[in-house]
Amino acid sequence: MLRFLLDRDTWQEVFDSLSKNKLRSILTMVGVWWGILLLIGLLGSARGLENSFNRLFGSFATNSVFVWGQNTGKPFKGFQEGRRVVLSLTDAKKIEENVEGIEFVLPRSQQGKAVTRNFLSGRFQTAGDYPLLDELQKKKLIHGRFINQSDIDNRKKVAVISKGTYEQLFKKDEEVIDQYIEIDDINFKVVGLFENGNVNMGPSTDIHVPFTTFQQVYNRGDQIGWMMITGKPEFDIKQIEEDAKLLLKNINNIHPEDRRAFGSFNLGKEFAKMTGFLTGMQFLTWFVGIATLFAGVFAIGNILLITVKERTKEIGLRRALGATPFEIKRQIVIEAVFITLLAGLFGIITGGWILIALDHFFGQGDDAAIVNASVSIAVVFVAMVILIVLGTLIGLIPAFKATSVKPIEALREE
């Protein structure tokens, strides 16, 4: 077989067969070319969307849920409907100790504050936070640092401000680290500058200060604004959310069926929806691409049947001169595989060009919708194997047709 493939006459016959009707040969390959182009282009785009999604959420603890207090929707144990529910540090501690599967519980407090520096001022969302926030929602620091444990323990009056806050309170290119700002007439030293990402989980925050400092300075006592609950990877975050809410209802004397008392946003559930969408998109891409490949390969089979019909007399002559049915079949299968692979190769090349163009026009910058649209070598290899298999199988149809005619009848064919 190897000697046959290396034989110059074999390939000369293939090229002669294709060159007899160049337009038909080109149109024959269009279906396979389009199928592999579609497969490469769609798979690469799906990978680019996945990369963009991972870049947006890669710094987040995605197996998380945010819970905050609202107003009760049902009377219970002497309390009237519409009672305001305020969460506390005690609530957060009990959830961490009693709900199975929890990895972290992060309490947070936030409020809009008047902030001034020299003659510039503005109103900014100021949050009291723990250093853990930087692990669960990584901050994109430009200068300085985030809040540390020493700030918490010593109730330091330090602040980490956003780029937007800096632009309103500082002059362009002015030094920011170790400068002071006034938050509700209380001086805070700036220790860090961060840039808000494209995705913010929870209320947008302009300024972060130590949680203990926030609670003390603004007389919040044990009260918190909301809490971020992060589950261990092997636990279902939806079940953790239900268990945490039920425990909070028991602690705060709220009716077990009251659905209005607590608000929540389940990041894990939303993340699962998105990953499910991406998985479904990849499956659909494979389905559409392979279906298109099948259609293209069948077109090649039909054209080869026509070619065999046109070459009936030639095949009969070769049979009369001693060519075996196997040799005839082999030649036609080689032609089918060659046409399929050639069309597939062009499809892979043009598909690669399309992915390069997508990356150039839509993959640049922090707001890129498609990041590094590409396909792996393994995908290209699988696509080529599929082409070889399909080309071989479809080539057998005209091959058997070619050898079904007796040599004498073939020689009489006009």
N, C-alpha and C positions, 0 to 999 in steps of 0.2 A: 504493500500500500504506500509506504514511504517513497519507494522508487517511482511509483506512479505519480505521486504528488510533485516530485522533483523533476519529472520528465517535462522537457520543454514543449513537446508536442501536445501534451495535455492542456497546458495553459494557452498555447497557440489556438487550439480548438475552442477553448472557452472564449477568448477574445474575438475570434472570428464569428462565433455564434452571436455575441453581444453587438458586434459592429455591423452586422447585416441590417439591423434596424435600430439605429442609435436612439431615436426618439422613443420608441417603444421600451427599450431597455431602461432609459432614464425615468420614464413614467412608471415603470414597474417598481423601481426602487423608491419612489416618492413615499409610498405607504409605510415602508419600514423606516425610512429616514424620519418621517413625521412622528411615527410611534416612539422611536428611541429619543428623538428630540423632546417630545412631550414628557416622556418618563424622566429624563435627566433634568429638564427645566422645572417640572413640578416638584420633584424630589429635592432639588437644590433650593427651591423657593421655600418649601416646607422646613428644610433645615435652617434656612435663614430666619424664618419666623420663630422657630424654636430657639435659636441663638439669641434673638432679640428679646424674647420672653425671659430666657434665663439671665440675660444681662440686667433686665429690669428687676427681677425678683431674686437674683442670685444672692443678694446680701440680706434677704429677709428669712426669718424662721417661718417657713410657709405652713408648717403644721401648727398654726396658731389661731386663736379666736379672741376678739376684743369684746368686752362686756362692760356696760355702763347702766346706771340707774335711770329710770324714767318715772312715770306716774302709775300708780296701781289702777287696774281695770276692774277689780272686784273688791267688795268689802270683806273683811276677814278678821275674826277675833276682836270685834269692837272697833276696828279701824275702818274709816270710811273710804269709799272709792275716790280715786284721784290723789291719794297721799303721795307726796314726793319721796322717792327712794334714793338715799344717798349711800354710796359704798364707803367702806372704811378699810383701814389697814388690817383690822381684826378679821374682816371678811376675807381679804386676800390670804391671810395666814391660814385660816381654817380651810380654804379651798386647797391650798398647797399641801396641807397635812392630810386631808380626808378624801380627795378625789383621786382615783386610781389613774395612773398613766401620765401624770403631770410632771414636766421637767422643770419649768420655770413659771412663776407668777410675778409679773412686773406691774406694780401699782404706779399710776401716773396722775399728776394734777396739772391743770392748765387754765389760764385765764388771760384775757386781754389786758395789757398794762400800758400806761403812758410812759414812754421812754424818751429821755432827753440827753443831749450831749452838746455843751456850749449853747449855741443858739438854735440848734437843730433838734427837732422832736418828731415823734410819731407814735402811733398806737400799734403794738405788736403782741402777737400771741406768745406768751411766756409760759414755759412748762417746767415743773419740778421733776427731775429725772434721776435715775440711778445709772451707774456706769454700764450695767447690763444692757441698757437700751442700745448701746453701740455694738453689742454682739448680736442682738436680735434684729436690729435694723441699722446696718452699718452706715455710719455717716461719712460723707465724702468731704474729708477735712482738707482745706486749702492751706491754712496755717494753724500752728498751735496744736492743742490737744482737746480731747473730750473730758467730761467730768470724771474724776477718779474717786477711789474709796476715801482718800484723805479729805477730799472736799465734803463728802457725806459725813464722815465721823466728826469733823471739826466745824460743820455748818458754815463753810466758807462762803463769802459773798463773791463768787466768781460766775462768769457767764460765757457761754459759747453761742455766738451769734451767726445768723445766716448771711449769705452774700447780699441779699436784698436789704437786710437791716443795715449792713455796713454801708451800702451805697446811699442810704438816706441820712445816716448820722455822721459819716466821715467824708472827707474830701478825697478826690481821686488819688490813688497811690499813697494815701496817708497810712502810717504805721497803725496797726490795730491791736496787736498783742501787748498786754499790760497797760492798755489805756482804760479809762473808766467811763461807764455810762450810768445814768440814773434811772432806775426802774421804780416808779412811784416815789421819787425823791430819796431813794436809798442807793448808795453807790455800790456798783458791782464792777470788779475788774475783769476785763475780757481776756480769756485764756485760749480761745479757739475761734476759728472762722470756718464755716462749712458751707457747702453748696447743696441746695435741695435737689434731690434726684427727680426723675420723671414720674416716679410713683411714691406717694406718701400714704402710709397706712395710719389711719387715725387722723385727727385734726392736724392741719398744717401748723408747724411750729417754727417761730422765728428766733426764739431765744431759749436756750436750755440753761437752767441753774440747778444746783444740787437739790434733791428732793427734800432733805431735812431742812435746808435753808428756806425753801419755798413754804413749807408747812409752818415753820416758826415765824418768819417775817410777816406772812399774810394770815396768821392765826387760823390755820386750817385744822389744827389739832389732829384727830385721827381720820378725818375725812379725805377721800381721794376722788378724783374725777372719773377714772375708769381703770380697768386692769387689762393687761395683755397676758393671756394664758397660753403657754406653749406646751404641746404634748410630746411625749417620746415618739420616735419615728414608727414604732411598731403598734401604736395605739391609734384608734379612730378618733379624730378630732371632733367629729359630730357627736359622738357619745360623750366625750369629755365636756363639750359645751352643754349638753342636756344635764349631765350630772352636776356641773358647776352651778347652773341656774337653779336646779332643784334644791341644792344645798343653800344657796343664797336666799331662796324663798323661805326655807325653814328657819334660817337665822334671823330674817327680818320680818317674820310673821306676815307672810304674803300667801294668798291662796295658791295651792299647788297648780291650778289650771289657769292662773292669771298669766296671759301672754304679753301684757302691756307693761308689766313692772320693770322688765329689763330689756334693753336693746343690745343687739350683738351683731358682729360682722365676722363670719367664719372664713378666714383667709384660706385655710386648708381646703374647704369645700370648693371655693372659687378656683383655687389653684388646680384641684383635681378636675374641674370642668374644663379648664384650659388645656391641661395635659391630655385629657380625653379627646378634646377637639383636635389637637395636633396629631395624636395617634390615629384618629379617624381620617384626618386629611392625608396622612402618609399611606394608609391602607387604600383610600380612594385613588390616590396617585398611582400606586402600583396596579390597581385594578384597571384604571383607564389606560395607563401606558401599555400594559400587557395585552389588553383587549385590542388596542390600536395596532400593536405589533402583530397580533394574530390576523387582523384584517389585511395588513400589508403583506404578510407572508402568504396568505391565501391568494392574494392578487398575483404574487410571483408564481405560485403554483398554476394558476389559470393561464398566465402568459406562457409558461413552459409547456403546458399542454398544447397550446397553439403552435409553439415552436416545434414541438415533437411532430405534430401533424404536418407541418411544412417540411420537415426533414425525414419524412417516412421513407422516401426513395433512398436517401443517403444512408439511413440506418439499415435498410434492407441490403444495400451494397456491402456495408461493413459486415453484416451477418454472413453474407455469401462468401466474403473473403476470409472468414474464420473467426470473427469477433464473437466472443461468448456473450450470453445475456447479461452475465455479471459485469462484464466490461462496459457494456452499453449503459446499464443502470448506474454504474459507478461514475461514468462521465457526466450524466445528467444530474446526479446528486451533487457532484462537485460544482457544477454550474449554479445550482440552486443555492448552495452554501456560500459560494463566492459572491453572488449577487446580494444575498442577505447580509453578509458581513460587510461588504463594501458600503451598502446603504446605512448599516448600523454605525460604521466608523464615521461617516459624514454626519450622522445624527449626533454622535457623541461630541464631535468637534464643534458643531454649531450650537449644541446645547451648552457646551463650556463657554462659548462666546456670549451666549445669552446670560449665563450666570455672572460672567465678568461685568457685563453691562449693568445688570441689576445691582451688583455690589458698588459699581461706580456711581450710579444715579440715586440709589435708595439706601445704600449701606454705609454712608459716611456721616459722622457726627454722633452726638449723644442721643439724638432723637430718631436715629435710623430705624425704619420699620423692618428692614431685612438686613441681618448682620451676617457677613461671610457666607453668602449663599453658595453651597458647594455640595458635592456628592463624594463619597469615599471610593477608594480604589476597589473595595469589595463590591460595591453596587455596580460599578462599571464591569467588573469581572462577571458578576451574576447576569447582567444584561447581555454580555457577549455569549455566555454559555447558553442562555435562552435562545439567542439568535441562531447559534450553531445547531441546537436541538431542533428548533422549528424549521430551519432551512433544510436539515436532513430529512425530517419527516415529510415535509411538503414536497421535497424533491423525489421521494419514492413514488408518488402518485403518477407523474409523467414518466418516470423511469419504468414502472411496470407497464404503462400504456405503450411505451416504445418497444418493449420486448414481447408484447402480446400479439403483434402482427407477424405472420410467417414471412420469411425472407422473399419467397417467390411472389407473394401478394404485394409486398412492399416495393419490389422492383417494378411491378406493373402499375404502381400508383402514379397518377399524372398530377 
